[in-house]
Every structure is written in C-alpha cells, then in structure tokens.
Amino acid sequence: MSKEDYYTVLGVDRGASKDEIRKAYRKQAMRYHPDRNPGDTDAEHRFKELNEAHEVLKDEQKRAAYDRFGHAAFDQASGGGFHGAGGGMGGGFADIFEEMFGDFTGGGRRGGGQGGGRGSDLRYNMQVTLEDAFNGTKSTIRVATGVACDDCSGSGGKDGAKPATCSTCQGAGRVRSQSGFFTVERTCPGCGGTGQTIKDPCGTCRGSGRTQKEKSLQVTVPAGIEDGTRIRLSGEGEAGLRGGPPGDLYIFVSIAPHRLFQRDGADIYCRMPIPMTTAALGGSAEVPTIDGGRARISMPAGTQTGKQFRLRGKGMSVLRSHSRGDMFVEAMVEVPIDLTDEQKKLLREFQEAGNNETHNPQSHGFFAKVKELWEDLRE
C-alpha cells in the first residue's frame, strides 16, 4: 500500500512555509493524539503519519530530498524505511509542547548553548501547628543548596573571567554531521552542550560557577493555610550553572495533629465529655477555641452522646479572607465509675422509681424491635 503524500497528510500546499507546516502539524497532532482518543487505532495510525510527515517537512534538507525523490529518497537511504520520523509517539508529543510553550528550561530540548544552565528546583518539607495555620506565622528555615561561587562571581572562570564561546559548536551547544540525505545532531563534545568553554577554571568551584552552602530563608505562612499547600519561593532554588538562572524553592506545608481539635476545611471539630447528671438535667460548660479564647455551651436536659453544638465563626481562618469557619462540639456522655455505696443506692432507687419509655426512649425502642424480631422468628 503506497504512502500518502506528506503535504496531503498535513493538509498544506507544497509551497507552504515552515511556519504554516508547524501550525498545521500542531493543530492535527493535538486532535489525533492517543491520549485524546484512547483505544482508537485509526487515530493512533493518523498520529504516526503526522509525526512522520512533520519530521521530514520541518527539516530543509529532508524536505528538499522529499520534494525531489518522494518517499523513495528515504527508503533508499535507510535501506528499508525511514527510521525516527514516525517510530514513536513520545517524541512527537514533546515537539508539540516545545512549539506551544517554547524554551522553558533555559536551553530547550535542542540547541541550548546560550550561557549556563538553569539551576534545579528544590523541595523543603515544613510542618506547622494548627494554631500557626490559624494565625499565620513567619519561620526561618535553613536549606543546603548550590549557590553562586564567591570567588568567581558565578562565572566559573578564575578571578571572574567570563567563559568563551565554544569554537567547536560556535555557541550552539550542538554539532551536526551529514550522512547522505540525513543530518545527525548531537551534544557538542567540546562544551557539553553549554555553548561555552572556560580556559582557566576557578579553583574553588572547578568551573561550575557554584558551590554548596547552607542558606537561611524566611518563609511566610499565611493564615488559613491548609495541609498539603505548596509555597513557591522564586529564584531560591539551586544556582544556575556558570551564571545561569537559579531554580525555585517549593515549600510543602503539613499541619501537625492537634491534641484536641480536628480540622475539616475551615471548620473545627472536638469532642467534649459531660457528666451523666449534666446530660440528664441540663447545664452549661466552657470549651477552648482555636484562637486561645473560651466559648460557653448551653446543654438542654436529656442531651445524648453524639449531640453536636455549633459555634458560628469559631473555626479556622479562611485563606485570603477575613471570615472564619465554624466550630462543632460533640457531646460524649460519661458514665460514672468507682461509685460509693451511697451513690449506688441512689441510682438503684432511681432505677426502681421508673425505667420506662419516657425516660429511656432509645433503649425502649431498641428492645421493642428485638422482641418483634424474636416473635417473627418463632412463627
């Protein structure tokens, strides 16, 4: 089966400019990418054809060979098919990202060569208390990282001498070699892809332009921050190679468990034990709040375990807002232990005075259902 013309595959004229070819490829590749068409073999085949066509037509030399000899140019040169143009999907999708977003790493996937490389991003795990998350806080951290060398001011050259343009790649960072119709591109062996060489490297950093050092940074944790939030400190990561731009530092915040409160978003929950007599007769109690104050709760007579009392505006701070969540207090009725003989006597008198549906509605209802169940089983 003969291959479809590459220009037809991309939907462009034979005289289309390089920019028109790039735009046509990007539009169709995004449409037919397998991630957008899971399980669609036709889309997968189409995506491979687009990659193959684009790989040839975007290169001036390959395009010239194709315009002259058609598909036969690559069949003859490779001895059985053109390898690399449509062999895989990963490279094609990477091309899309490179063309859509440009050189986002300070050198690009191809050709970098202009100055030093960007420093690595760093991660720091930071734990704060629930009170600090409520109030917000400022904390000083110490991070071990690569910083610009003091002796060469980050240039990598002795006494601050600037790097020279690599004579092998002329600063491109990559070199090309011709093989028939093909042009093979690889990292420059002379400069390692940086595009620059140092004739007399700095003795302290050995030409890298950076040294290892621990530095102190102040981190501002805003009020209302939630567990797992990431704070970015731009330019506070590892210093770039030979004066390249620094990376970023990412602070990952976790909130330590609290001995009393549990948090759910902007709301706070806690459990409060109350005496059996207070639950039966009613009363009031004071509970601590996250802001360091106290709040009073009024409990009606007959309060049961699990009953929740809502305190509006007594919860957590809301990030970038002046509002607060609510606090929910759950009653836990406590049964007395280690009773004296007199207390036991009073409880028995209470029990004998009446233990009916009015006093214990839940237990009376439960045992009534149990009785009905047993009667059904007998039938």
C-alpha positions in Angstrom: 0.0 0.0 0.0 1.5 3.3 -1.1 2.1 6.1 1.5 0.0 9.2 1.4 1.8 12.4 0.3 3.3 14.2 3.3 1.8 17.5 2.2 -1.6 15.9 2.0 -1.2 14.3 5.4 -0.6 17.7 7.0 -3.1 19.5 4.8 -0.8 22.1 3.4 0.4 23.1 -0.1 3.7 22.1 -1.4 4.9 25.7 -1.2 3.8 26.1 2.4 6.2 28.0 4.7 7.9 26.4 7.6 5.6 28.2 10.0 2.5 27.0 8.1 3.7 23.4 8.3 4.4 23.8 12.0 0.9 25.2 12.7 -0.8 22.6 10.6 1.0 19.8 12.4 0.3 21.2 15.8 -3.4 21.5 15.1 -3.8 18.0 13.8 -1.4 16.3 16.3 -3.4 17.7 19.2 -6.6 16.4 17.6 -5.4 12.8 16.9 -3.1 12.3 19.9 -3.8 8.9 21.5 -4.3 10.5 24.9 -7.4 12.2 23.5 -8.5 9.1 21.6 -8.0 6.1 23.8 -8.5 2.8 22.1 -8.9 4.5 18.6 -6.5 2.6 16.3 -7.3 4.9 13.4 -6.4 8.0 15.4 -3.2 6.3 16.5 -2.3 5.5 12.9 -3.1 9.0 11.8 -0.9 10.5 14.6 2.1 8.4 13.5 1.6 9.6 9.9 1.5 13.2 11.1 4.7 12.7 13.1 6.4 11.1 10.1 5.3 13.9 7.7 6.3 16.7 10.1 9.7 15.2 10.9 10.6 15.3 7.2 9.0 18.6 6.1 10.2 20.7 9.0 13.8 20.0 8.1 15.0 21.9 5.0 17.4 19.2 3.8 15.0 16.4 4.3 12.2 18.4 2.6 14.4 19.1 -0.4 15.2 15.4 -0.7 11.5 14.5 -0.4 10.4 17.2 -3.0 12.9 15.7 -5.5 12.6 11.9 -4.8 9.4 11.5 -2.8 9.2 8.6 -0.3 11.9 6.7 -2.3 14.5 9.1 -1.0 14.2 7.8 2.5 13.6 4.2 1.6 16.9 4.1 -0.3 18.9 6.0 2.2 17.9 3.9 5.2 17.9 0.5 3.5 14.3 -0.4 4.4 12.2 2.6 5.6 12.7 5.9 7.2 13.5 5.4 10.9 12.8 8.1 13.5 10.1 10.1 11.7 7.2 8.1 12.8 8.7 5.4 15.0 7.2 6.6 18.3 4.6 8.9 19.8 6.6 10.3 22.7 8.9 12.5 20.6 6.1 13.9 18.5 4.1 15.0 21.5 7.2 16.5 23.0 7.6 18.6 19.8 4.0 19.9 20.3 4.9 21.1 23.8 8.1 22.6 22.6 6.4 24.5 19.8 3.5 25.6 22.0 5.4 26.7 25.1 8.9 27.4 23.7 12.1 27.1 25.6 11.0 26.8 29.2 14.2 25.2 30.6 16.7 27.9 29.7 18.2 26.0 26.7 15.5 23.9 25.2 15.5 20.3 24.1 17.6 21.3 21.1 20.4 23.5 20.8 20.7 25.4 24.2 24.1 26.8 24.2 23.5 30.4 25.3 25.1 30.8 28.8 24.8 28.4 31.8 22.0 26.0 32.5 19.2 26.8 34.9 19.5 25.5 38.4 17.4 22.7 39.8 14.2 23.3 41.7 14.3 22.3 45.4 11.8 20.9 47.8 11.5 21.6 51.6 9.0 19.9 53.9 7.7 22.2 56.6 5.4 21.3 59.5 3.4 23.9 61.4 0.9 23.6 64.3 -2.8 24.1 63.9 -2.5 27.4 65.8 0.1 28.6 63.4 -2.1 27.7 60.5 -4.9 29.7 62.1 -2.9 32.8 62.9 -0.3 32.6 60.2 3.4 32.7 61.0 6.8 33.5 59.8 9.5 30.9 60.1 13.2 30.8 59.3 14.4 27.7 57.5 17.9 26.5 56.5 18.4 24.9 53.1 21.6 23.3 51.8 21.9 24.1 48.1 24.2 25.2 45.4 24.9 29.0 45.4 26.9 31.3 43.1 30.6 30.9 43.8 32.0 33.9 45.6 35.5 33.7 44.1 34.4 33.8 40.5 31.0 35.5 41.0 29.3 32.5 39.3 31.2 32.8 36.0 33.2 29.6 36.5 36.4 31.3 35.4 39.4 32.2 37.5 39.2 35.7 39.0 35.7 36.1 37.5 36.9 35.6 33.9 34.0 35.2 31.5 33.5 31.9 29.6 34.5 32.0 25.9 32.2 30.8 23.1 32.9 27.2 22.2 34.9 27.0 19.0 33.5 23.6 18.1 29.8 24.4 18.0 30.2 28.3 17.8 28.0 28.6 20.9 25.1 26.4 19.7 25.7 23.6 22.2 25.2 21.0 19.5 27.0 19.9 16.4 25.7 18.4 13.2 27.2 15.9 10.8 26.0 15.0 7.3 25.3 11.4 6.2 23.7 11.2 2.8 20.3 12.9 3.0 20.4 12.8 6.8 21.8 15.4 9.2 22.7 13.9 12.6 22.7 16.3 15.5 24.3 15.6 18.9 25.6 17.4 22.0 28.8 19.2 21.4 31.7 17.2 22.9 33.8 20.4 23.4 31.4 22.2 25.8 29.0 19.5 26.9 26.0 21.4 25.4 26.6 24.8 27.2 28.0 26.6 24.2 30.8 28.0 26.3 34.2 26.8 27.4 36.5 28.0 30.3 40.2 28.2 29.6 41.2 28.8 33.2 38.6 27.4 35.6 38.0 28.7 39.1 39.9 26.7 41.6 37.0 26.8 44.2 34.1 25.7 42.1 36.2 23.9 39.4 34.5 25.8 36.6 30.8 25.1 37.5 30.2 28.6 38.9 28.6 27.4 42.1 29.4 25.8 45.4 27.5 24.0 48.1 26.3 26.1 51.0 23.6 26.3 53.6 21.5 29.5 53.5 18.7 30.9 55.7 15.4 31.9 54.3 12.3 33.4 55.9 9.0 31.7 54.9 5.7 33.5 55.5 2.9 31.0 56.2 -0.5 32.8 55.6 -3.4 32.4 58.0 -5.8 29.7 56.9 -3.3 27.6 55.0 -4.3 24.0 54.5 -2.4 20.8 54.8 -0.5 20.0 51.6 -0.3 23.5 50.4 2.8 24.4 48.3 4.5 27.7 48.7 6.9 28.8 45.9 9.9 31.0 46.5 11.0 32.1 43.1 14.8 32.1 42.5 15.6 30.5 45.8 16.5 27.1 44.4 19.8 25.9 43.2 22.1 28.4 41.5 22.4 28.1 37.7 25.5 26.6 36.1 28.0 29.4 35.2 25.7 32.3 35.8 22.6 30.6 34.6 19.2 31.5 36.2 18.5 29.9 39.5 15.7 27.3 40.2 12.8 27.8 42.6 12.3 26.5 46.1 9.0 24.8 46.9 7.8 24.6 50.5 5.4 21.8 51.1 3.4 22.6 54.3 1.9 19.9 56.5 -0.1 20.6 59.7 0.7 18.6 62.8 -2.1 16.7 64.5 -3.7 18.6 67.3 -4.4 17.0 70.8 -7.9 18.5 71.0 -9.2 19.7 67.6 -9.7 18.1 64.3 -9.9 20.2 61.1 -12.1 19.8 58.1 -11.6 22.7 55.7 -12.5 25.9 57.5 -14.4 24.0 60.3 -13.1 22.6 63.5 -14.5 19.6 65.5 -13.9 18.5 69.0 -15.4 16.0 71.5 -16.4 17.2 75.0 -17.2 14.7 77.8 -20.1 15.7 80.0 -21.2 14.2 83.3 -24.3 11.9 83.2 -26.1 14.2 85.6 -25.5 17.3 83.4 -26.7 15.4 80.3 -29.8 14.4 82.1 -30.6 17.6 83.9 -29.1 20.1 81.5 -26.5 22.7 82.2 -23.6 24.6 80.6 -19.9 24.2 80.0 -16.9 26.1 78.7 -14.8 24.9 75.8 -11.5 26.2 74.5 -11.3 27.7 71.0 -8.5 27.7 68.4 -7.9 31.5 68.9 -7.0 30.9 72.5 -10.3 32.0 74.0 -13.3 30.2 75.5 -16.9 29.7 74.5 -19.8 28.7 76.6 -22.3 26.0 75.5 -25.8 25.5 77.0 -26.9 21.9 77.0 -30.6 21.1 77.3 -31.9 18.4 79.6 -31.7 14.9 78.1 -28.6 15.6 76.0 -27.4 12.4 74.3 -24.0 11.2 73.2 -23.3 12.4 69.7 -25.3 15.6 70.0 -23.5 18.4 68.2 -23.4 22.1 69.2 -22.4 24.6 66.6 -20.4 27.7 67.4 -20.6 30.0 64.4 -17.4 31.9 63.5 -15.2 30.0 65.9 -13.5 27.8 63.4 -10.4 28.2 61.2 -9.3 31.3 59.4 -10.2 31.2 55.6 -7.2 31.8 53.3 -7.0 35.3 51.9 -10.3 36.3 53.7 -11.4 37.9 56.9 -14.0 35.2 57.5 -13.8 32.1 59.7 -15.4 28.7 59.7 -17.5 27.2 62.5 -16.7 25.0 65.5 -18.6 21.8 66.2 -18.6 20.4 69.7 -19.8 16.8 70.1 -21.2 15.7 73.4 -19.8 12.5 74.9 -22.0 11.5 78.0 -19.7 10.0 80.6 -20.9 7.1 82.8 -19.6 7.5 86.4 -17.2 4.9 87.8 -15.9 4.0 91.2 -19.2 4.8 92.9 -19.6 4.9 96.6 -22.2 2.7 98.3 -24.4 5.7 98.9 -24.2 6.7 95.2 -25.1 3.1 94.1 -28.0 3.1 96.5 -29.4 6.4 95.0 -29.0 5.0 91.4 -30.9 1.8 92.4 -33.7 4.0 93.9 -33.8 5.9 90.6 -34.0 2.7 88.6 -36.8 1.3 90.8 -38.7 4.6 90.6 -39.2 4.1 86.8 -37.4 2.9 83.7 -39.9 3.4 81.0 -40.2 4.7 77.5 -40.4 8.3 78.7 -37.1 8.2 80.5 -35.2 6.0 78.0 -36.8 6.2 74.6 -33.9 4.8 72.6 -33.4 1.7 74.7 -37.1 1.1 75.0 -37.5 1.3 71.2 -34.5 -0.9 70.6 -35.7 -3.8 72.8 -39.2 -3.4 71.4 -37.7 -4.1 67.9 -35.7 -7.1 69.3 -38.9 -8.5 70.8 -40.7 -8.2 67.5 -37.8 -9.9 65.7 -37.9 -12.9 68.0 -41.6 -13.3 67.6 -41.3 -13.3 63.8 -38.6 -16.0 64.0 -40.9 -18.2 66.2 -43.6 -18.0 63.5 
